[in-house]
């Protein structure tokens, strides 16, 4: 009976150890988390055709919304927000706005936010870091 209890105890110890090691994950991609959310500071501007607003000391607050692939961008200095911009992962830990072109894109990585975004005759730009 003692041998059966020892074997069961050893078996449970081995199973607990195996489960503990396999439950940890190192392949957690920041692009799947809120890794890019936060405040980026630097040069920002906005032009709607009749007025221009720009500063070298602005900020952009980035938030990930519930869809998981869309982000909102809240600008300082009374610049209108950009909301619901959809992103796709490009390379390791880089997000690029869906439908990016040479004249309209948003790119986010772990340290930088670059925006050149045109919509309905309005243009937003940002060259920011955190």
C-alpha positions, 0 to 999 in steps of 0.5 A: 500500500505504501508503494502505491501511495508513493507511485501516485504521489510521484505521478501527481508531482510529475503531472503538476510539474509538466502542466506548470511548464507548459502553461507559460507562454513566451510567444506572446506577440505585443501586436495582439495586446495593448502594447501599442496603446499609450501616449506618444510625444513629438511633432503633430499637425492638422490641415483641413484646407482652411486652417493649419494647426501644428506643434513640435511639442504635441502628443497623441494618445493611442487606444485599442478598441474592442474589435482588436484590430482598430485603434483611436488616436486622440491628438493634443492642441485641439486637433480632431481625433482619428477614430476606428482606424483598422490595422494589420500586423507587418513584420515583427511587432509593427502595425500598419493601417489597412489600405496604406499608400505612399500618401496615407499611412499610420505605422506604430512600433514599440517606440514610434508613431508615424502618421500621414493620414488624409481623409475628406480633404483633411490631413493629419501628421505625427512623428512621435516617440514614447 
